[in-house]
Amino acid sequence: MARVMLVDDSKFMRGVLSKIVGEKHEIVGEAENGQIAVETYEKLRPDIVLMDIVMPDMDGIEATKAITDKYPEARVVMCTSMGQEGKVKRAIAAGAQGYIVKPFEGPEVLKEIDTVLGG
């Protein structure tokens, strides 16, 4: 069971992910923007982060870079909408290891977590 942190500016989307991921893994924290995500990551050090790309204050790409620069072992999966391929490429360059596409499908989300964690 992995320790998972959810980052999305939409409380609804965090709820959707929590329901999917919580069936197999432990949700240890949530954040509604990138700045809070960086602070929360430092406190909790989860096994994996599901990170939205588009958020206020600090977007997911900046937050991923901030986390992976300080913690190279961090595992981040980007959560994106269709048509954001360019942003996904920038997120991977910033240190993300994978991505999932909205609307989320339970099996795909869990499979991506397992893949990124090497399971």
N, C-alpha and C positions, 0 to 999 in steps of 0.2 A: 504494500500500500504506500503510494507516494504522498508526500506533503505538497499540496498545490495551493498557489496563490492566484486569485482572479483579479484582473485589472481591466475595467471597462467603465466609461463615464455613464453608462446606462445601468441603473439598478436592475431593470428588467433583464438585460442581457447577462448580468452577473448571476441573476437568479436562474436563468436557463442553463448556463454553464454549471452552476452549483448542483442543479438537479441531475445533470448528465454525469458529471465528474464524481459527485458524491456517492454514486452507486458503487464505485470501485476504489476511490482514493479519498484522502482526508483533506478537506478544505481548511487551510490554516490561517488564511487572511484574504482580505479584499482591499482594493483601492479604486478610487474613481478618477484619478488622473496620474500622469507619469511622475510628478514630483512626490506624491504620496506613495506611489509604487516603489520608488527608490528607497525612501525612508523605511517603508514596511519590509522590503526585502532585507535590508540591513538588520532589522530587528529579528525577523523570523527565519531567514535563510532557508526558504522552502526548497524542495527537490526540483520543482519546476514552476514556471510562471506562464499563465495564459494571458497575453498582453494585447489589448486592443491597439490599433495603430492610430486612429484619429480620436484625440482627446484634447480638452482644454488645458491651459497652463503649460504642460510639457507633453508632447505626443509620445506614442509608444516607441517610435524609433529612437528618439532622444533618451527615453528612459532605459531602453534596452542597452544602448551604448554606455550610459552611465553605470548600469549594473554590471555589464560584462567587462568593462574596463577595470573596475575595482575587484570583481569576482569572476575571473576567467572560467571558472568551473560552472557558473550559472547556466541553467537550461531555460530558454525562453521560446515559447511557441506564440507566433503572432496570430491574432484574430482579425480577419479582414473581410471586407465586402467584395463582391464580384467587381472586376474592373480596376482593382488597385494593384495590379501586378508590379508596376514600377515602385510603389511604396514597399511591397514585399521584398523586392530585390535590395532596396536600401536597408530594410530591416535585417535581412540576412547578412549584408555587409557590416551592419552595426553589431552583429553577434548573435542574432536569433538562429536557432537550429531547425525550425520548422514553422509551418503555418496551417491554419484551418480557415475555412471560408464560411461566412454567414449565408443563409441560415444554417445553423449547426445541426449536424446529424450525429446522434449519440455514438454509433460504432466508429465513425471516422475520427471523432474527437478522442476517444479512448485509444484508438489505434495510433494516432499521432503522438499522444503522450507516451505510450509504450515504446514507439520507435525512437523518440528523442532520448528517452531514459535508457535505451539499449535493451529493452525487454522483449 
